[in-house]
Amino acid sequence: MKTTLCQALVYWGCVCFWAALPAAAAAPALPERDARLREPWTYNTPRTFPAVTTKEQWLSRREEIRRQILFSAGLWPMPEKATLDAQIFDRTEHGDFSVEKVYIRTLPGFYLAGNLYRPLGKGRGPFPGVLNPHGHWSRGRLEDTAQGSIPARCIHQARMGMVAFAYDMVGYNDTQFADAAQEPGYNYHRRFGTQPEDLLWNVNLMGLQTWNSIRALDFLASLPDVDARRIGCTGASGGGTQTFILGAIDERPAVLAPTVMVSHSMQGGCSCENMPGLRIEYSNMEIAAVPVPKPQIFVAATGDWTRMFLTVEGPAIASIYRLFGAEQAVRYPVLPFGHNYNQATREQVYAFLAEHLLQKNDAALAQERPYPAATNLDLRVFGRRARPADTLSIKGLSDQWKAQARAQWQALCPVGPTSHKRYQEIYQPAWRHALQVEVAPEVVSQTLGQQTVENLTLTRLALGRAHRGDRLAAVWLAPAGRKAQGAVVLAHPAGKQAFLDEQGKPRGLARELLARRMQVLLVDVFQTGELADAEIAKKRAQQVELFFATYNRTDAQERAQDLITACTFFRQQTRQAVVLCGVEVAGWWALLAAPAVSAVAADLAGLNAGEEGTLLRPELFVPGLRRVGGVEGLVLLAAPRPVLLHHTAGHVNTVPLQTAYEGLRKRSALTHRTEGLGETELADWLAKTAREL
């Protein structure tokens, strides 16, 4: 009796324990409505910081953020770093500091200009260095007003015993294209990377400026009087964006001071602060936290979008520092000013730089003294010197960047197992970040009804990714009473109803597959079939646009994810490898998902896969697709798994595909037809492939 009572107490204790577990431990429920059917996000959409509870969790997320920045910037894979051919000239001395004019070649035919401020009377160094991107002041790096002065902060950095480099944003002052327009810097600045086809290559202004910052850092670190281990970076507003972006992707800056920019709300309103895919998953708060545990100071202002830094952004970023035991390395004062980089703000930054680059806590060192006006310093680089003769036009640089990306891809096309492994290492992450997909989603489902129709079991389902808010409609068709011999997911631009007649019975390709004893999953992917929402479609009409693509997945990206989700669900439920088949334009969505599935049959609908006008169609548009090799690149990422391309109309270059499959001894796994396959022939390929997987 005593033993029985003890067992009962243990039993009821376990019951109470499990009942007390938080709701998050239970399987998440599907939403009643697909959460993606919402207003598109913009740079003003408020963002929240994710729940990060361990150092390891953050390290993993940090790597994903870095890769996303690099891919969005057109820097994955990284371009070759050509010789800077730095030109330093016209040195003038002003008592305790000197100023020089500089230009460096960051890309063939593109030159970045700036000014170098060095300390005088403090020995030969090496000194700490500080990069000073300027932001959207009307006069760029020459701005010298009470609200913000780039010369003031560079002069004071030099007086403190540091080498300061102030460099132009693209289109400001001396950093121009060959076809420079006679208009204010800000307007001209926004012209690069504005063509829709640029989005296919991730050629954008933010990427160019990010590359310029990397090369500016290369230049500063190469100077003999600069200690490359002690380099800081600081800028306000758009210069703050450049600061935290550089800090996120380059390990070399030791101290960062992005000022009046990092916010949970406004993320940056210029094209130099937006690039495809950058902020779909991540906000500026997370990007700014990437350099943790390096010292950072975020000076905010009560009169702009950083006004809530003490209660929102600051504590969120500090929570990551806490995981590393580095709470003392971050500071975030909020000063009573408008949008600025005024003297009071600068002095906060001077003190922080002195502490971490000079190891000095001398308050007097941070107090700014009177300095010569910028107009007295002769700072223009090409005022009396001609711009290099090989300077490119906007289109010339854009075309060159695209040609470089194409050459990188061609050079890496696989010819055997070793080169295939290398190709996968480089372009698999690029594909994930281009498509913005989750390759191994946690899938949840709900059975809505089941019936038997003509010896077939028809199950209506809803499914989606856990904690993501997706909701897809699907129908599972299986031969009743007979063991199925394979599994196929079918997609169509009209949704699952394209494979069902008015009575809900399978027809066409679905019927052909069932006759071959296949299990079939029909799915309505995003904005198709019963999921289509005309009002949401109107709101998403500007998909082929930089600011939309920075904050939202395109329809094609959403649909590719849905097909990966559907294939994951079907594989788990049937315990079989799954073949994905896209009919008509849905063949493109299937091909986008190909690197994540077991086999794919893609109908290219006779569209020209090599024409950028085709790739810019809203139902096909994926930013950065050309950077991963386009259609051919997708097939190479799927290799050596079975791939059927049909109705290509001769627009696919099959040479690199055949070479790759032959090099992997899987030539028979690649099938190509210029014409479209009929339902019978297509069903035969799908059934045969499913049985052989």
N, C-alpha and C positions, 0 to 999 in steps of 0.2 A: 504493500500500500504506500509506503514511504517512497519507493522508487517511482511508482506511478505518479505520485504528486510532484516529484521533482521533474519528471519528464514533462508533465503538463505545464509546470511553471516555465521550463525552458521553451516549450512550444509557444506559449502565449507571449513570452518575451520576444521571441523571433517575430511573431506576428506584429507586435507593437513596433519593433525596430523597423521592419519593412514598411509598415504603414506611415512611419515618421519620416521616411526618405523624401527628399524634395521632389516636386512634380517633374523636374528636369530629367530624373532617372527613368521615367516612363517614356515609351515610344511617342514621339511627337505626332500630333494629329495634323491631317491635311487641312488647309484653310478652305472655307466655302468658296472663295474666289481667288483666282490667281493674283498674288500680290504684285506681279509685274504689270498688271493692268492699272497703271497709275500715271499721274502727271510726270513727264520727263524731268529728271533732275537738272539743275543748272548750277553755276558757280555760287549762287546765293542760297542753295538748299542747305539747311542746318545739318550737320553731321555729328555722329556720336563716336566716341573712342571705344574700340572693342574691349571686351573683358579679357585681359591677359593676366594670368595668375602665376606663371612660372617663367623663369629665365629661358628655358629651352623652347617654350612656346613662342616667346618673342624672337629668339634667334632664327627660328624657322620662318616666321612671318617677315622678319627683317630682310631675309634673303629674297623672298618673293617680291617685296617692295622694290628692292634694288634692281632686280631683273625687269620688273615692270617699267621702271623709269628708263632704263637703258633701251628696252625694246621700243617703248613709246617715242623715245628721242631719236630713233633711227640709229642707235649705237650698239645694237646687238645683231650680229657680232660687231665688235668694236672696229672702227676704221683703222687703217694703218696710220701711225703717227709719223708724218713726214718731217723733214728738218724744218725747224722754226725759222731759220735764217733771220734771226732777230737783229733789228737795226736800232741802235741807241745813239742819240746824237743831241746836239744843241744844249749841252749842260749849262745851267746857270746856278750860281751859289747865292744864298740869302742868309748869311750869318751862321745859323745853326742847322740849316738843311739845304739840300740841293734838289733841283728838278731837272729831269731829262725827258726827251721825247722818245717814244718807242713805237715800233710796229713789228708785228710778227706774222708769219704766214701760218694760219691754222689749218687751211686746206689749200690745195693748188688753186691759185687764182682768187683767194680770199685773204684779206689782211685785217688783223685786229690791231687797233691803235690805242695808245694810252700814255700815261705819264708815270714816271718812276721818281719817287721821293725818297732821298737817302739822308741819314743823319750825318752831320759834320761835328767834329770835335769830340767824338765818342770812341775813338780808336778805329781799328780796321775790321772789327767783327770777327767771326760771322754774327750777324744780327738776326733776330726774328723777322719774318716777312708777313705782310698782311695784304690780302687781296681786297679790293674795294669796288665791287660792282655798284653802279650808281642808281638804278631805278628810273622811274618815269618823270624825272624832273625835266622841265622844258628845255634846259640847256645841258642835259646829260651830265657828264663828268666835269663840266665847267660850271655847274650850278653853284652859286655862292650867295645865298640869301639867309635871312634869319631862321627860316623854316628848315633849311637844309643846305649844307655846304660840303661838297666832296673835297675841294682843296683844303678846307679847314681841318677835316679829320685826317687827311693824308699828311699835312704839315705837322700836326700834333703827334701823329704816330712816329714820324721821323724824329721829332724833337725828343720823344720818349726813348729813342734808340732802336727803332724798327725801320725796315725798308718797306715802303708802301707802294703798291701798284694799283692805279686807278685805270680801268679800261672801259671802252665804249660798249654799250648795247648796240646791236645791229641797227644800222641806219642812222645812228646819232653821230654828229660831229665828223670825225675822220674815218669812221668804219663804214664805208659805203660800197655799193656796187658800181659797176661801170656805167650803168644807166641811172645814176642817182638823180632823183627829182628835186626840184627847187620847192620844197614844202617843209613844214615843221617836222622835226625828227620823229615825233610820235606817230604821225600819219605814215611817213615813209617806212618807219620801223616795222609796221605791221604788214608790209606787202609780201614778204618772203613766205613761201609755203602756203599760199592762199588758194591755189588751184585744187579742185576736187581730186584730180588724179594724184596730187601730192600725198593725200591721205592714204592711198594704197601702198605707198612706200615709206610711210612715217617720215616724210621730209617736212619739217615744220620749224617755225621760228624758235620755239622753245628748245628744240633739239640742237639747233645751230648755236644758240647762246650757251647751252650746256656744254657743247663741245668746245666753244671758245673759252669757257671758264676752266675746263680741264687743261687746255693748252696754255692759258694764262698762268695756271698753277705750275705747269711744266717749266715755263719761262722763269717765273719767280724762284722756283726751287733750284734752277740751274745756275743762278748768279753766285759768283764766288764769295760775295760778302753776305749771303743769306744762309742761315742754318735751316736746312730742309726739314729738320725734325720739329721746328718751332714756327709753324705757319698758321695764321688765322685768316678768317674771312668774315667780312661784315658788309651789310648793305640794308637799305630800308625799302619797303614797299616791293616793287619789282626786283630791286637789288636784294631784298630779303629772300624772295623766291629763289633767285640764283644762288644765294648763300646756302639755304637748306637743301636745295637739290644737289649742289656740289658735295655738301657734307654727307648726303645719303649714298652717293655712288663712288666717292673717292676716299680712301683711307688716310690720305696724307694730311688734310687740315687737322691741326691739333686743338684748335679753339674756334668756336663759331658764334656769331652774333647776328642772327636774322632779326631785323627790327621792324616793328609795326606791320607785320604781315601774317604771321601764323594765326589762323582763326578756325573756329568750328563752323563758321557761317561762310563769309565771303572767301573764296578760294583763289581769286585772281581773275581780273576781268580783261586781260590782254591776251592776244594770241601767243605772246612770248611766255605766258604762264599756263597755257593749255595745250595738251597734245593727246592724241587718241588713246583711250584706255586708261589714262593715268589715274583718274579718281573714281572709277567705278567701284572698286573695292576699298580704296584708301583715301583718306583726307590729308590735308597739309599737316594736321596734328601728328599723324602716324609717320609721315615722311620726315618731319622734323625730329622725331624721336629715334630715327635710325642710327645716328652717330653715338647714342648712349653706349658707354659711360663717359664720352669725351665732354669736357667743360663747354657749356653753352649758356648764353644769356639772351633772353627774349625781352627786349624793352617794348612794352605795349603803351597804348594811349587811351585815355578816357573818351577822346573825340573821334574814334574811328572803330572799325570792326574788331579790333583787339581789346575792346573795353572790358570784356568779361574774363580776361586772362587769369585773374587771381582765383576765380571760382570754377572755370571750365577748362581752358586749354592747359594752363600751368599745372594744376593737380594731375591732369591726365598724363602729360609728358613726365612729370615727376614720379608717377607710379611705376614707370619703366626704369627710371634711375634707381628707384627703391629696390627693384628686383636684383640690381647689380651692386647694391650696397653703396651707391654713389650719389645719395641725395644732395650732398654738399656741392656737387659739380654743376648744378643747374640753378639759375636765378631768373626771376621774371617780375621785375618791378613794373608797375603801371603808373605812368606819369600824367598829370592833368593838362594835356595838350591835344590838339588835333593831329591829323596825320602828319608826321614830321620826322626829321633827324636833326633836331636843333641842338644847341650847345648842351643843354641839360641832359638830353638823351645821349649825346656823344660822350659826355663825361662819365656816364654809367658804364659805357662800353670801354672807354679808356682804362678805367679802374680794373675792369675784368681782364682785359688784355694784359695789363701790367702784372696782375696777380698770377696769370697762368702762362704767359710767354716770357716775362722778365723775372718772375718769382719775387715781386716787390709789392708791398701793401702800403705804399706811400701815397696818402691822399693828395698831396701837393702835385704829384706826378700826373694826376688825372685832370688837373685844373687847366683848362684851355687858356692860352695867352693870345694877345692880339697877333694877327698874322697879315701878310700882304694880301691885298685883294686879288682875286683870280685874274682880273683884267690886267694886272701888272706882271703876271708870270709868263706870258707868251706860251700858252699850253697847247695851241693847235699844232698837230703833227704835220699836216699837209698844207699849212698856211703858205709856206715858201718852198716847199718841196713837192714835186709831182708824185701823184699816186702811182704805184707800180703799173707798168704797161700791160701786164697780163691779168689785171683785175677783171673778174667775170661779171656779167650781168646777172640779174636775179634768175632768169631762166637758165643761163649758162651754169650757175652753181647748182641749181635744182637738178638739171640734167646730169651733171657730173656726179652728184651724190647718188642718184638712181643707178647710173652706170657702174659706180663702185659697188653698190649693193648687189647688182646683177653679177658682176665679176666675182665677188666673194662667194655667191651661191654656186656659180658654175665651177669654181675651183674646188669646192667641197663636195660636189656631186659624187656619190659613192660608186666605186668600181669593184669592191670586194668587201670581205668581212671587216677588215681594219678600218677602211675609210667609211664604211657604213656606220660603225660604232661612233666614229668621230662626228659624222653628220648628225646622228641622233643626239649626241651630247649638246651640240650647238643649236640645232633647229627644233628639237622637241620642246625645250622651254620657250623658244620663240613662238612656236605654234600655240602653246597653252596661253601665252600672254596676248597673242593676236586674237584668238577666239574667245579669251576670257572664260575658259571652261574649267569645270571641276571634273577631273578624269575618273576619279573613283568616288562618286557621290554616295552618301548614305540615303537609300531610297525608302520612302514610306508609301504605303498603298491602302486603298479602301475598296472593298468589293461592293458594287452597287446593285448587282443582280446577276442571275444566271439562268440559262434556259438551254434546252436541247432542240436543235433544228436540223432535220435531215441527217441524223447520226453524227451531229457535231455538237460539241459543248461550246456555247457562246457565253462568255463572262464579261460583263461591263465593269470597268474599273476607273478609279481615279488614282493617280500616282504623282509623286513629286519628290524633291529633295528635302531631307529633314532640315528644319530651321531656316529654310530659304524662302518659303512661301509659294513655291511653284505648285501649280495644280494642272495636270494634263488629263484629258479624257482618252480612254483606250478601250479596245475590245480585244479579248483573247479568244481565238478560235482554235479548237483542238479536236482531232478525230475522237469521237465517243467510243469507248470500249476497245480501242486499238492503240497499241504502243506507237507513239510518234517517233519519227526517225530524224528529226532535226527541228531547228527553231529559226524563224525569220521574222524580222521587224520590217513592216512596210510603211512607207511615208509617201504622201501625195500632197500637192499644194492645196487640194480641196479637202484634205483631211481623210479620216477613216471612212467617211461615207462614200468615197470614190470606189471602195472595194465592197460595198454592200448595196443590195437593191432596195426597192421601196418597202419590202417586207422585212428588211434587216437580214436577208440571207446573203452569204458570200457570193461574190461574182468576180469575173475577170481573173486577174493574177492571184488573188486570194484563193479563189476556187481551184485554180490550177495547182497551187501549192498544197492545199488540203487533199487533193486527189493523189498527191505524191506522199501523203502521210506526214506532212510537215505541221508543226504548230506555228500559228501565225499571230503576231500582235499588231493590230492596227492602232495608230496613234494620231491624235490631233496635237500637233506641236504649236508653239506660240503663234497666236493670231491666225490660226487656220481652223476649219471645221466649226464645231460648236463653240470654240474658244474665241473666234473672231469678234472684235469689238470695233465698230466703225468709228466711234468717237475717239477711242484711244489711237486708232490708225491716223486720224487727222492730227492729233497732238504729236505723233511721232513722225510727221511728214518730213522733217528736216534731218533725217538720219545722216545724209551725206553732207555733214557740216561739222567743223572742228569742235565747236563747243558741245554739240549733242554727243559726239563720239567720245569726248573726254569723260562724260559723267554717266553715259547710258550704253548698254549693249544694243547693237543693231538687231533687227529682226533675224538676220541670218545667224548672228552669234547666238541668240536665244534659241533658235531652232536646232542648231548644232548641239547645244547643251541638252535640249530635250531628247534628241535622238540618243545621245550618250546615256542619259538617265533611263530611257526606255530599254535600251540594250542591257544595261546593268540589271534592271529589274527582271527582264526576261531570262537572263542567264542565271540569276539567283533562284528564280522560281522553277525553271525547267532543268537546272543543273546540266545544261548543255551549252556549247559554244553557239553564238548567235550570229547570223548573217544579217546585215543591214542593207536594205534595198530602198533607194529613192527613185520614184517615178516622176517623169517630166522635171520641172524645176526643182523638185524635192531631191533629185539626184545630186544637185550641187550641195544641199545641206548634208546629205549622207556623206559626200566626199569630204566636207569640212570636218566631219566627225570621224573619218576613217582612221586616223592615227590612234584612236582609243577603242576600236572595236575589232572583232575577230576576223571579219571579212566584209567587203562592201561591194555592192553593185550600184553604179552611179550613172544615171541618164543625164547627159549634159545638154539635152534638149536642142541640139544643133546650134547652140550659142557659141560665139567665138571666145574661147577661153584666154586667148592672148590679147584681146582688145580691151583697153581700159574702160571704154564706154560700157562694155558688158559687165565688168566687175563693179561698176558704179551704179548698176541698177539696184534700187532699194531692197529688192528681195534677195540680192546676192552680196550686197556690200559688206565687206569685212576690212576695217582699217589695217594696214600693214600686211595684207595678204601677199602682195608682190614681194615683200621683203623676205618671206619664207618660201619663195619659189613659185607662188601661184598654184595652179592645178597640179603641175608636175611635182612641185615640192610636197604637196599633200600626199601624193602617191608614194614618193620616196620615203616619207615618214611612216607610211603603212607597211612598206616592204619589210619582210618577205611574205606577209599575209596575202591571201587571195584578194585581188582587185579586178573588177570588171568595169571598164569604161566603154560606154556605147553611146551612139548618136553624137559623136564628137565632131562630125562633119569635117574631119581632117585638121581641126584647129589645135590639137594637142601634140606637142613635141615628144614623141615616144622614145627617141633615141636614148636620153639619159635613163628613162625608166627601164627599157630593155637591158641596158648595160648593167644597171643596179641589180635587177632580178637574176640576170645570168651570172653576175659575180657572186651572188648568194646561192647559186645552184637551185633557183626556184623559178626558172623561166616560165614553166607551165602555170604558175600562180597568177600571172599577169595576162589578162585578156583585153584586147582592144578592138572595137568595131566602129568604123566611121558612121555606119547606119544605125538606126534604132532597132533593137531586138523586139520581136513579137512576144506576146505573153507566154506562148508555149516554150520557145527557146530560152527565154529569161527564166521561167520556172524550172527548166531542166538544169540550168547553170546553178541556180540557187539551191535546189535540192541536192545536187551532186556535191556542191561545195559544203553544204551543211553536214552531210553524212561523212565527209572526209576530214572535217575539223577535229 
